[in-house]
Amino acid sequence: MNYIKQLDALLQREPLTLYRLTPAANIPQRGSANKTSGYMLTRHLSDLIIQDVAVLAANELPITHTRWVESCGATVGDKPAQPEGEQGEGQGAAGEGKNGKPQNEGTRPVVEVSPLVSYAGEHMDELNIEGRNFPEAYDLDLQGYGPRPGRTLVTPPPVLLGPFALAFLGLSALKALAKMQAQ
C-alpha cells in the first residue's frame, strides 16, 4: 500500500512523469477526415515499476553475496560483527535505530562474488575463507583469481616435454618449408 501512496505523491508533484512520446501512425486530425503519422503521448505505469525492480535487484545482489561469504565463517568490513547480546545506544531490540529503521541501512559493508566462482552460493566452502576478513568489496580471491585448493593443473611429466617440444618445432619447420616450395 505504501508503494501506491508514493506513486500518487509522485504524480501529484510531476503529472507527466509516466508519459512519453511514442511513434504512431494513423493519428486522426481534429476537424478533418485525414490521418497523419507522428508522435503521441502515452502513459506507461510499467516503466516506473520496471525501473524500481532493476534498482532493487542491483542493490540486493551484493547483499546476497555478503550473506554467502558470512555463512562460510568470514567477516565483511573493517571489524567483526557485533554479538547479538550487545546493543548500541538508542538501539531497539531488533537492531533498530531511534527512528525505527535498521541501524546499518545503506551503510552495510558488502563484497562481490564473481559468477565464475559461485552462481548461487554453491562451492563457497572450497575457497577456504573461514575466519578471514574482507575489508573491501572487491577481493581477488572472490573473483576466481586466488588459488583453489584441491585443484591442480594437469601437465605432462617432464620427461615428455622434450619430445613434445621437438615434435612441435619439426612440424613448424615442415610447414615453413611447404610454404616456401609453394611460392
Backbone as a printed PyTorch tensor [residue, N CA C, xyz], in Angstrom:
tensor([[[  0.8210,  -1.1880,   0.0000],
         [  0.0000,   0.0000,   0.0000],
         [  0.8720,   1.2600,   0.0000]],

        [[  2.0370,   1.1530,   0.6380],
         [  2.9510,   2.2800,   0.7020],
         [  3.4090,   2.6830,  -0.7060]],

        [[  3.6060,   1.6910,  -1.5760],
         [  4.0420,   1.9790,  -2.9380],
         [  2.9980,   2.8110,  -3.6820]],

        [[  1.7460,   2.5160,  -3.4910],
         [  0.6710,   3.2580,  -4.1660],
         [  0.6420,   4.7110,  -3.6710]],

        [[  0.8770,   4.9070,  -2.3820],
         [  0.9160,   6.2680,  -1.8460],
         [  2.0970,   7.0420,  -2.4250]],

        [[  3.2560,   6.3740,  -2.5500],
         [  4.4220,   7.0270,  -3.1380],
         [  4.1670,   7.3850,  -4.6020]],

        [[  3.5170,   6.4850,  -5.3280],
         [  3.1930,   6.7340,  -6.7330],
         [  2.2250,   7.9060,  -6.8590]],

        [[  1.2310,   7.9640,  -5.9800],
         [  0.2710,   9.0600,  -6.0100],
         [  0.9590,  10.3990,  -5.7210]],

        [[  1.8650,  10.4030,  -4.7490],
         [  2.5900,  11.6300,  -4.4280],
         [  3.4660,  12.0610,  -5.6080]],

        [[  4.0810,  11.1000,  -6.2840],
         [  4.9020,  11.4140,  -7.4570],
         [  4.0540,  12.0360,  -8.5600]],

        [[  2.8900,  11.4840,  -8.8180],
         [  2.0100,  12.0180,  -9.8650],
         [  1.4590,  13.3950,  -9.4910]],

        [[  1.3070,  13.6620,  -8.2060],
         [  0.8620,  14.9820,  -7.7760],
         [  1.9430,  16.0320,  -8.0350]],

        [[  3.2260,  15.6540,  -7.7530],
         [  4.3370,  16.5870,  -7.9550],
         [  4.6690,  16.7580,  -9.4300]],

        [[  4.7320,  15.6560, -10.1650],
         [  5.1400,  15.6760, -11.5700],
         [  4.1110,  14.8930, -12.4020]],

        [[  3.0700,  15.5590, -12.8900],
         [  1.9840,  14.8580, -13.5760],
         [  2.4080,  14.1320, -14.8550]],

        [[  3.4440,  14.5910, -15.5300],
         [  3.8430,  13.9670, -16.7970],
         [  4.9310,  12.9050, -16.6280]],

        [[  5.1700,  12.4590, -15.4090],
         [  6.2380,  11.5060, -15.1400],
         [  6.0880,  10.2240, -15.9390]],

        [[  4.8940,   9.6980, -16.0100],
         [  4.6950,   8.4020, -16.6460],
         [  4.3660,   8.4990, -18.1290]],

        [[  4.3860,   9.6970, -18.6790],
         [  4.0930,   9.8620, -20.0950],
         [  5.3770,   9.8980, -20.8990]],

        [[  5.3060,   9.4030, -22.1190],
         [  6.4370,   9.5120, -23.0340],
         [  5.9080,   9.6170, -24.4600]],

        [[  6.7460,  10.1630, -25.3370],
         [  6.3920,  10.2710, -26.7480],
         [  6.6980,   8.9530, -27.4390]],

        [[  5.7070,   8.4170, -28.1320],
         [  5.9190,   7.1790, -28.8820],
         [  5.5070,   7.4000, -30.3280]],

        [[  6.2420,   6.7990, -31.2660],
         [  5.8510,   6.9400, -32.6710],
         [  4.4690,   6.3210, -32.9020]],

        [[  3.6930,   6.9590, -33.7290],
         [  2.3460,   6.4620, -34.0030],
         [  1.9820,   6.7660, -35.4560]],

        [[  1.1300,   5.9230, -35.9940],
         [  0.6250,   6.1190, -37.3580],
         [ -0.8980,   6.2270, -37.2790]],

        [[ -1.4900,   6.8180, -38.2770],
         [ -2.9510,   6.9560, -38.3740],
         [ -3.5410,   7.7270, -37.1950]],

        [[ -2.9550,   8.8420, -36.8820],
         [ -3.4830,   9.6930, -35.8220],
         [ -4.5510,  10.5790, -36.4560]],

        [[ -5.7860,  10.5320, -35.9230],
         [ -6.8330,  11.3830, -36.5150],
         [ -6.5560,  12.8610, -36.2370]],

        [[ -6.8350,  13.6950, -37.2430],
         [ -6.6620,  15.1350, -37.0830],
         [ -8.0060,  15.7530, -36.7520]],

        [[ -7.9820,  16.7090, -35.8580],
         [ -9.2100,  17.3510, -35.4180],
         [ -9.8030,  18.1720, -36.5670]],

        [[-11.0830,  17.9700, -36.8350],
         [-11.7800,  18.7410, -37.8570],
         [-11.5130,  18.2710, -39.2760]],

        [[-10.8970,  17.0990, -39.4340],
         [-10.5810,  16.6110, -40.7660],
         [-10.6880,  15.0920, -40.7700]],

        [[-10.9740,  14.5520, -41.9500],
         [-11.0520,  13.1010, -42.0820],
         [ -9.6820,  12.4850, -42.3220]],

        [[ -8.6680,  13.3160, -42.5200],
         [ -7.3130,  12.8070, -42.7790],
         [ -6.6620,  12.2850, -41.5000]],

        [[ -5.7610,  11.3520, -41.7210],
         [ -4.9680,  10.8220, -40.6170],
         [ -3.5040,  11.0540, -40.9430]],

        [[ -2.6900,  11.2210, -39.9210],
         [ -1.2830,  11.5250, -40.1260],
         [ -0.4100,  10.6410, -39.2420]],

        [[  0.8650,  10.6420, -39.5160],
         [  1.8220,   9.9270, -38.6710],
         [  2.5650,  10.9410, -37.8230]],

        [[  3.0090,  10.5230, -36.6620],
         [  3.7270,  11.4390, -35.7770],
         [  4.0000,  10.7810, -34.4440]],

        [[  3.9000,  11.5640, -33.4010],
         [  4.1610,  11.0650, -32.0570],
         [  2.9510,  11.3170, -31.1830]],

        [[  2.7150,  10.3810, -30.2550],
         [  1.6170,  10.5170, -29.3020],
         [  2.1730,  10.4410, -27.8860]],

        [[  1.4860,  11.1150, -26.9620],
         [  1.8070,  10.9420, -25.5510],
         [  1.1180,   9.6750, -25.0730]],

        [[  1.9000,   8.7480, -24.5350],
         [  1.3100,   7.5300, -23.9790],
         [  1.7570,   7.3920, -22.5380]],

        [[  0.9220,   6.7800, -21.7380],
         [  1.2070,   6.6300, -20.3110],
         [  1.5430,   5.1800, -20.0330]],

        [[  2.7130,   4.9470, -19.4120],
         [  3.1650,   3.5930, -19.1240],
         [  3.5320,   3.4900, -17.6490]],

        [[  2.6720,   2.8780, -16.8830],
         [  2.9470,   2.6440, -15.4720],
         [  4.0640,   1.6110, -15.3160]],

        [[  4.1640,   0.6790, -16.2650],
         [  5.1690,  -0.3820, -16.1640],
         [  6.5900,   0.1720, -16.2230]],

        [[  6.8090,   1.3050, -16.8790],
         [  8.1510,   1.8890, -16.9370],
         [  8.6660,   2.2090, -15.5400]],

        [[  7.8310,   2.7880, -14.7110],
         [  8.2280,   3.1480, -13.3570],
         [  8.4630,   1.8990, -12.5180]],

        [[  7.6330,   0.8950, -12.6630],
         [  7.7640,  -0.3390, -11.8870],
         [  9.0270,  -1.0860, -12.2970]],

        [[  9.2880,  -1.2080, -13.5890],
         [ 10.4760,  -1.9210, -14.0590],
         [ 11.7410,  -1.2180, -13.5850]],

        [[ 11.7550,   0.0970, -13.6000],
         [ 12.9240,   0.8390, -13.1390],
         [ 13.1810,   0.5600, -11.6680]],

        [[ 12.1310,   0.5320, -10.8530],
         [ 12.2970,   0.2480,  -9.4270],
         [ 12.8070,  -1.1590,  -9.1950]],

        [[ 12.3250,  -2.1330,  -9.9750],
         [ 12.7610,  -3.5190,  -9.8200],
         [ 14.2340,  -3.6590, -10.1850]],

        [[ 14.6790,  -2.9870, -11.2340],
         [ 16.0830,  -3.0600, -11.6370],
         [ 16.9890,  -2.4570, -10.5710]],

        [[ 16.5990,  -1.3450, -10.0030],
         [ 17.3990,  -0.7120,  -8.9520],
         [ 17.4380,  -1.6090,  -7.7220]],

        [[ 16.3020,  -2.1920,  -7.3710],
         [ 16.2420,  -3.0840,  -6.2180],
         [ 17.1480,  -4.2960,  -6.4240]],

        [[ 17.1240,  -4.8820,  -7.6080],
         [ 17.9590,  -6.0510,  -7.8910],
         [ 19.4370,  -5.6920,  -7.8250]],

        [[ 19.8080,  -4.5380,  -8.3570],
         [ 21.2090,  -4.1190,  -8.3270],
         [ 21.6760,  -3.8590,  -6.8960]],

        [[ 20.7930,  -3.4100,  -6.0290],
         [ 21.1620,  -3.1560,  -4.6380],
         [ 21.2030,  -4.4380,  -3.8120]],

        [[ 20.3770,  -5.4200,  -4.1530],
         [ 20.2890,  -6.6480,  -3.3610],
         [ 21.3750,  -7.6590,  -3.6980]],

        [[ 21.9520,  -7.6120,  -4.8910],
         [ 22.9460,  -8.6070,  -5.2890],
         [ 24.1830,  -8.6060,  -4.3930]],

        [[ 24.8120,  -7.4660,  -4.1090],
         [ 25.9620,  -7.5060,  -3.2080],
         [ 25.6040,  -7.9580,  -1.7930]],

        [[ 24.3930,  -7.6640,  -1.3510],
         [ 23.9640,  -8.1030,  -0.0240],
         [ 23.8460,  -9.6250,   0.0030]],

        [[ 23.3550, -10.2130,  -1.0930],
         [ 23.2760, -11.6640,  -1.1910],
         [ 24.6640, -12.2770,  -1.1900]],

        [[ 25.5920, -11.6920,  -1.9250],
         [ 26.9690, -12.1890,  -1.9360],
         [ 27.5730, -12.1170,  -0.5380]],

        [[ 27.2870, -11.0510,   0.1860],
         [ 27.8070, -10.8980,   1.5430],
         [ 27.2580, -11.9910,   2.4490]],

        [[ 25.9970, -12.3400,   2.2950],
         [ 25.4150, -13.4260,   3.1020],
         [ 26.1290, -14.7420,   2.8340]],

        [[ 26.4560, -15.0070,   1.5670],
         [ 27.1750, -16.2380,   1.2230],
         [ 28.5210, -16.2830,   1.9250]],

        [[ 29.2600, -15.1750,   1.8750],
         [ 30.5930, -15.1180,   2.4750],
         [ 30.4990, -15.2590,   3.9920]],

        [[ 29.5290, -14.5750,   4.6090],
         [ 29.3750, -14.6520,   6.0590],
         [ 28.9240, -16.0290,   6.5090]],

        [[ 28.1380, -16.7260,   5.6870],
         [ 27.6990, -18.0700,   6.0580],
         [ 28.8480, -19.0760,   6.0220]],

        [[ 29.9430, -18.7290,   5.3470],
         [ 31.1370, -19.5890,   5.3240],
         [ 32.0810, -19.2710,   6.4710]],

        [[ 31.7350, -18.3350,   7.3410],
         [ 32.5430, -18.0290,   8.5110],
         [ 33.4800, -16.8490,   8.3440]],

        [[ 33.3860, -16.1110,   7.2760],
         [ 34.2240, -14.9360,   7.0710],
         [ 33.4930, -13.6950,   7.5790]],

        [[ 34.2460, -12.6300,   7.8160],
         [ 33.6360, -11.3640,   8.2070],
         [ 33.8430, -10.3580,   7.0950]],

        [[ 32.9310,  -9.4060,   7.0180],
         [ 32.9690,  -8.3910,   5.9700],
         [ 33.0140,  -7.0360,   6.6400]],

        [[ 33.9140,  -6.1880,   6.2020],
         [ 34.0550,  -4.8550,   6.7710],
         [ 35.3220,  -4.7470,   7.5900]],

        [[ 35.5030,  -3.5940,   8.2120],
         [ 36.7330,  -3.3300,   8.9620],
         [ 36.8360,  -4.1250,  10.2510]],

        [[ 35.6950,  -4.3340,  10.9160],
         [ 35.7390,  -5.0700,  12.1800],
         [ 34.6390,  -6.1180,  12.1860]],

        [[ 34.7850,  -7.1600,  12.9970],
         [ 33.7790,  -8.2190,  13.0360],
         [ 32.4290,  -7.6980,  13.5120]],

        [[ 31.4000,  -8.4500,  13.1690],
         [ 30.0410,  -8.0430,  13.5430],
         [ 29.8820,  -8.0560,  15.0600]],

        [[ 28.9850,  -7.1860,  15.5630],
         [ 28.7200,  -7.0890,  16.9840],
         [ 27.8920,  -8.2950,  17.4200]],

        [[ 28.2250,  -8.9410,  18.5280],
         [ 27.4030, -10.0540,  19.0010],
         [ 25.9810,  -9.5860,  19.2850]],

        [[ 25.0390, -10.5260,  19.1900],
         [ 23.6260, -10.1620,  19.3320],
         [ 23.2980,  -9.6410,  20.7190]],

        [[ 24.0070, -10.0830,  21.7450],
         [ 23.7200,  -9.6660,  23.1170],
         [ 24.0410,  -8.2120,  23.3540]],

        [[ 25.0340,  -7.6440,  22.6390],
         [ 25.4240,  -6.2520,  22.8320],
         [ 24.6020,  -5.3550,  21.9210]],

        [[ 24.0930,  -4.2740,  22.4850],
         [ 23.3230,  -3.3270,  21.6870],
         [ 23.8700,  -1.9330,  21.9060]],

        [[ 23.9180,  -1.1790,  20.8210],
         [ 24.4190,   0.1870,  20.9130],
         [ 23.4090,   1.1070,  21.5590]],

        [[ 23.8300,   2.3330,  21.8490],
         [ 22.9660,   3.3120,  22.4710],
         [ 21.8470,   3.7190,  21.5220]],

        [[ 20.6200,   3.7230,  22.0110],
         [ 19.4880,   4.1220,  21.1940],
         [ 19.0460,   3.0490,  20.2140]],

        [[ 19.4700,   1.8320,  20.4500],
         [ 19.1310,   0.7620,  19.5100],
         [ 18.0470,  -0.0950,  20.1290]],

        [[ 17.0620,  -0.4460,  19.3310],
         [ 15.9600,  -1.2610,  19.8140],
         [ 16.3290,  -2.7230,  19.9030]],

        [[ 15.3710,  -3.5420,  20.2870],
         [ 15.6300,  -4.9670,  20.4910],
         [ 15.9360,  -5.6920,  19.1960]],

        [[ 15.3580,  -5.2700,  18.0920],
         [ 15.5560,  -5.9750,  16.8190],
         [ 16.6240,  -5.3100,  15.9700]],

        [[ 17.5610,  -4.6000,  16.5790],
         [ 18.6280,  -3.9580,  15.8210],
         [ 18.1490,  -2.7110,  15.1020]],

        [[ 17.1250,  -2.0660,  15.6840],
         [ 16.5750,  -0.8830,  15.0430],
         [ 17.1610,   0.3710,  15.6750]],

        [[ 17.2830,   1.4060,  14.8830],
         [ 17.7730,   2.6830,  15.3730],
         [ 16.6660,   3.4620,  16.0390]],

        [[ 16.9230,   4.7470,  16.3210],
         [ 15.9540,   5.5850,  17.0240],
         [ 14.6850,   5.8190,  16.2060]],

        [[ 14.8170,   5.8620,  14.8700],
         [ 13.6560,   6.1630,  14.0320],
         [ 12.9100,   4.9160,  13.5840]],

        [[ 13.2730,   3.7310,  14.0910],
         [ 12.5610,   2.5050,  13.7370],
         [ 13.1200,   1.8030,  12.5180]],

        [[ 14.0850,   2.4140,  11.8240],
         [ 14.7030,   1.7790,  10.6560],
         [ 15.9160,   0.9880,  11.1090]],

        [[ 16.3270,  -0.0160,  10.3310],
         [ 17.5410,  -0.7390,  10.6980],
         [ 18.7170,   0.2230,  10.7890]],

        [[ 19.5930,  -0.0080,  11.7830],
         [ 20.6630,   0.9430,  12.0590],
         [ 21.6610,   1.0310,  10.9120]],

        [[ 21.9860,  -0.0840,  10.2650],
         [ 23.0110,  -0.0950,   9.2280],
         [ 22.4350,   0.0170,   7.8250]],

        [[ 21.2130,   0.4470,   7.6890],
         [ 20.5930,   0.5010,   6.3780],
         [ 21.3620,   1.4310,   5.4440]],

        [[ 21.8100,   0.8960,   4.3180],
         [ 22.5140,   1.6870,   3.3370],
         [ 24.0070,   1.8080,   3.6010]],

        [[ 24.4580,   1.4080,   4.7930],
         [ 25.8790,   1.5190,   5.1100],
         [ 26.5080,   0.1710,   5.3940]],

        [[ 25.8050,  -0.8940,   5.1850],
         [ 26.3300,  -2.2250,   5.4630],
         [ 27.4710,  -2.5390,   4.4990]],

        [[ 28.6200,  -3.0030,   5.0100],
         [ 29.7120,  -3.3680,   4.1080],
         [ 29.3450,  -4.6130,   3.3110]],

        [[ 29.6950,  -4.6170,   2.0520],
         [ 29.3440,  -5.7300,   1.1800],
         [ 30.5760,  -6.2010,   0.4160]],

        [[ 30.4760,  -7.3980,  -0.1560],
         [ 31.5160,  -7.9350,  -1.0280],
         [ 30.8670,  -8.4280,  -2.3080]],

        [[ 31.6660,  -8.5580,  -3.3460],
         [ 31.1770,  -9.0580,  -4.6270],
         [ 31.8170, -10.4110,  -4.8960]],

        [[ 30.9850, -11.3910,  -5.2410],
         [ 31.4660, -12.7210,  -5.6050],
         [ 31.2140, -12.8990,  -7.0950]],

        [[ 32.2530, -13.2390,  -7.8200],
         [ 32.1220, -13.4060,  -9.2640],
         [ 31.2310, -14.6000,  -9.5890]],

        [[ 30.4160, -14.5120, -10.6410],
         [ 29.6190, -15.6690, -11.0570],
         [ 30.4980, -16.8220, -11.5230]],

        [[ 31.7640, -16.5560, -11.8420],
         [ 32.6780, -17.6320, -12.2140],
         [ 33.0620, -18.4650, -11.0010]],

        [[ 32.9590, -17.8840,  -9.8130],
         [ 33.2830, -18.5970,  -8.5760],
         [ 32.0520, -19.3150,  -8.0570]],

        [[ 30.9450, -18.6060,  -7.9720],
         [ 29.7090, -19.1960,  -7.4550],
         [ 28.5250, -18.4530,  -8.0600]],

        [[ 27.6260, -19.1940,  -8.6470],
         [ 26.4770, -18.5700,  -9.2960],
         [ 25.2920, -18.4400,  -8.3490]],

        [[ 25.1590, -19.4060,  -7.4250],
         [ 24.0300, -19.3670,  -6.4980],
         [ 24.4570, -19.6840,  -5.0740]],

        [[ 25.7190, -19.3940,  -4.7320],
         [ 26.1990, -19.6440,  -3.3820],
         [ 26.8280, -21.0100,  -3.1880]],

        [[ 26.8850, -21.8140,  -4.2410],
         [ 27.4770, -23.1440,  -4.1250],
         [ 28.9940, -23.0660,  -4.2250]],

        [[ 29.6640, -24.0460,  -3.6840],
         [ 31.1320, -24.1900,  -3.7250],
         [ 31.8660, -23.0690,  -3.0020]],

        [[ 31.2200, -22.3220,  -2.1560],
         [ 31.9010, -21.2540,  -1.4220],
         [ 32.8490, -21.8320,  -0.3710]],

        [[ 32.5370, -23.0250,   0.1570],
         [ 33.4050, -23.6250,   1.1670],
         [ 34.7610, -24.0280,   0.5850]],

        [[ 34.8480, -24.2210,  -0.7300],
         [ 36.1170, -24.5890,  -1.3580],
         [ 37.1130, -23.4280,  -1.3630]],

        [[ 36.6590, -22.2230,  -1.1350],
         [ 37.5480, -21.0630,  -1.1440],
         [ 38.3580, -20.9320,   0.1420]],

        [[ 38.0100, -21.7190,   1.1760],
         [ 38.6900, -21.6620,   2.4830],
         [ 38.7660, -20.2320,   3.0080]],

        [[ 37.6130, -19.6070,   3.1440],
         [ 37.5740, -18.2190,   3.6110],
         [ 37.1490, -18.1190,   5.0700]],

        [[ 36.9910, -19.2470,   5.7360],
         [ 36.5610, -19.2350,   7.1310],
         [ 37.5840, -18.4910,   7.9870]],

        [[ 37.1130, -17.5490,   8.7810],
         [ 37.9700, -16.7800,   9.6680],
         [ 38.6440, -15.5830,   9.0140]],

        [[ 38.4900, -15.4070,   7.7170],
         [ 39.1180, -14.2750,   7.0360],
         [ 38.2410, -13.0320,   7.1330]],

        [[ 38.8640, -11.8790,   6.9740],
         [ 38.1410, -10.6170,   6.9800],
         [ 38.2950,  -9.9770,   5.6030]],

        [[ 37.2010,  -9.5130,   5.0370],
         [ 37.2020,  -8.8410,   3.7360],
         [ 36.8300,  -7.3770,   3.9590]],

        [[ 37.8380,  -6.4910,   4.1040],
         [ 37.5280,  -5.0810,   4.3840],
         [ 37.0220,  -4.3270,   3.1600]],

        [[ 37.3200,  -4.8220,   1.9540],
         [ 36.8950,  -4.1320,   0.7330],
         [ 35.8840,  -4.9800,  -0.0240]],

        [[ 35.1200,  -4.3300,  -0.8700],
         [ 34.0690,  -5.0200,  -1.6080],
         [ 34.6200,  -5.9450,  -2.6890]],

        [[ 35.7890,  -5.6300,  -3.2140],
         [ 36.3280,  -6.3910,  -4.3350],
         [ 37.6070,  -7.0790,  -3.8710]],

        [[ 37.5780,  -8.4050,  -3.7710],
         [ 38.7440,  -9.1730,  -3.3520],
         [ 39.0500, -10.1900,  -4.4450]],

        [[ 40.3160, -10.3250,  -4.7860],
         [ 40.6950, -11.2180,  -5.8880],
         [ 40.3370, -12.6750,  -5.6210]],

        [[ 40.3760, -13.1000,  -4.3610],
         [ 40.0260, -14.4900,  -4.0470],
         [ 38.5600, -14.7800,  -4.3600]],

        [[ 37.7040, -13.7800,  -4.2180],
         [ 36.2790, -13.9630,  -4.5040],
         [ 35.9520, -13.7490,  -5.9760]],

        [[ 36.9510, -13.3630,  -6.7680],
         [ 36.7530, -13.1630,  -8.2050],
         [ 37.2780, -14.3350,  -9.0220]],

        [[ 37.8590, -15.3400,  -8.3410],
         [ 38.3520, -16.5160,  -9.0410],
         [ 39.8250, -16.4640,  -9.3620]],

        [[ 40.5520, -15.4500,  -8.8620],
         [ 41.9670, -15.3280,  -9.1540],
         [ 42.8390, -15.9790,  -8.0860]],

        [[ 42.2880, -16.2540,  -6.9350],
         [ 43.0680, -16.8530,  -5.8630],
         [ 43.2370, -18.3440,  -6.0960]],

        [[ 44.1700, -18.9580,  -5.3820],
         [ 44.3750, -20.4040,  -5.5350],
         [ 43.1840, -21.1770,  -4.9900]],

        [[ 42.8000, -22.2120,  -5.6850],
         [ 41.7080, -23.0640,  -5.2350],
         [ 42.3100, -24.3920,  -4.7990]],

        [[ 42.2780, -24.6920,  -3.5190],
         [ 42.8970, -25.9210,  -3.0340],
         [ 42.1990, -27.1420,  -3.6110]],

        [[ 42.9980, -28.1760,  -3.8480],
         [ 42.4390, -29.4210,  -4.3580],
         [ 42.3470, -29.4580,  -5.8640]],

        [[ 42.6100, -28.3640,  -6.5200],
         [ 42.5590, -28.3220,  -7.9780],
         [ 43.9470, -27.9560,  -8.4980]],

        [[ 44.5700, -28.8900,  -9.1870],
         [ 45.9060, -28.6420,  -9.7140],
         [ 45.8580, -28.7160, -11.2280]],

        [[ 46.7790, -28.0360, -11.8350],
         [ 46.8880, -28.0280, -13.2850],
         [ 47.4910, -29.3500, -13.7400]],

        [[ 46.8350, -30.0230, -14.6530],
         [ 47.3290, -31.2980, -15.1490],
         [ 48.3250, -31.0150, -16.2620]],

        [[ 49.5780, -31.4260, -16.0520],
         [ 50.6240, -31.2310, -17.0570],
         [ 51.2750, -32.5890, -17.3380]],

        [[ 51.8410, -32.7380, -18.5150],
         [ 52.5290, -33.9890, -18.7970],
         [ 53.8040, -34.0870, -17.9640]],

        [[ 54.2810, -35.3040, -17.7370],
         [ 55.5230, -35.4520, -16.9660],
         [ 56.6720, -34.7430, -17.6770]],

        [[ 57.6630, -34.2440, -16.9260],
         [ 58.7810, -33.5090, -17.5290],
         [ 59.5560, -34.3220, -18.5590]],

        [[ 59.5280, -35.6440, -18.4440],
         [ 60.2520, -36.4870, -19.3870],
         [ 59.6840, -36.3230, -20.7930]],

        [[ 58.3760, -36.0600, -20.9060],
         [ 57.7360, -35.9500, -22.2110],
         [ 57.8180, -34.5420, -22.8000]],

        [[ 58.2220, -33.5480, -22.0110],
         [ 58.2480, -32.1780, -22.5200],
         [ 59.2540, -32.0100, -23.6530]],

        [[ 60.4200, -32.6540, -23.5560],
         [ 61.4320, -32.5520, -24.6100],
         [ 60.9330, -33.0840, -25.9440]],

        [[ 60.4050, -34.3270, -25.9810],
         [ 59.8930, -34.8420, -27.2550],
         [ 58.7300, -34.0160, -27.8230]],

        [[ 57.8530, -33.4840, -26.9380],
         [ 56.7490, -32.6520, -27.4240],
         [ 57.2890, -31.3760, -28.0710]],

        [[ 58.2980, -30.7640, -27.4460],
         [ 58.8860, -29.5490, -27.9930],
         [ 59.5380, -29.8300, -29.3390]],

        [[ 60.2680, -30.9550, -29.4520],
         [ 60.9050, -31.3110, -30.7260],
         [ 59.8750, -31.5750, -31.8140]],

        [[ 58.7950, -32.2500, -31.4590],
         [ 57.7470, -32.5360, -32.4410],
         [ 57.1120, -31.2330, -32.9310]],

        [[ 56.8690, -30.2910, -32.0150],
         [ 56.2800, -29.0120, -32.3960],
         [ 57.2170, -28.2450, -33.3320]],

        [[ 58.4950, -28.1920, -32.9770],
         [ 59.4610, -27.4910, -33.8220],
         [ 59.5920, -28.1560, -35.1910]],

        [[ 59.5540, -29.4840, -35.2310],
         [ 59.6330, -30.1990, -36.5020],
         [ 58.4430, -29.9000, -37.3960]],

        [[ 57.2460, -29.9140, -36.8240],
         [ 56.0430, -29.5980, -37.6040],
         [ 56.0720, -28.1570, -38.1020]],

        [[ 56.5490, -27.2280, -37.2620],
         [ 56.6460, -25.8300, -37.6790],
         [ 57.6200, -25.6850, -38.8480]],

        [[ 58.7390, -26.4030, -38.7830],
         [ 59.7230, -26.3390, -39.8670],
         [ 59.1540, -26.9240, -41.1540]],

        [[ 58.4110, -28.0270, -41.0630],
         [ 57.7970, -28.6330, -42.2490],
         [ 56.7890, -27.6800, -42.9000]],

        [[ 55.9800, -27.0020, -42.0820],
         [ 55.0250, -26.0510, -42.6360],
         [ 55.7170, -24.8870, -43.3150]],

        [[ 56.8030, -24.4080, -42.7360],
         [ 57.5500, -23.3070, -43.3350],
         [ 58.1600, -23.7300, -44.6770]],

        [[ 58.6950, -24.9650, -44.7500],
         [ 59.2570, -25.4880, -45.9980],
         [ 58.1750, -25.6320, -47.0650]],

        [[ 57.0040, -26.1040, -46.6580],
         [ 55.9140, -26.2730, -47.6030],
         [ 55.4740, -24.9250, -48.1790]],

        [[ 55.4420, -23.8940, -47.3500],
         [ 55.0910, -22.5510, -47.8300],
         [ 56.1370, -22.0260, -48.8150]],

        [[ 57.4170, -22.2710, -48.5280],
         [ 58.4840, -21.7920, -49.3880],
         [ 58.4600, -22.4930, -50.7390]],

        [[ 58.0990, -23.7700, -50.7520],
         [ 58.0400, -24.5240, -52.0200],
         [ 56.8280, -24.1140, -52.8230]],

        [[ 55.7440, -23.7360, -52.1570],
         [ 54.5240, -23.3170, -52.8600],
         [ 54.7320, -21.9680, -53.5620]],

        [[ 55.6510, -21.1700, -53.0780],
         [ 55.8760, -19.8590, -53.6950],
         [ 56.7670, -20.0360, -54.8360]]])
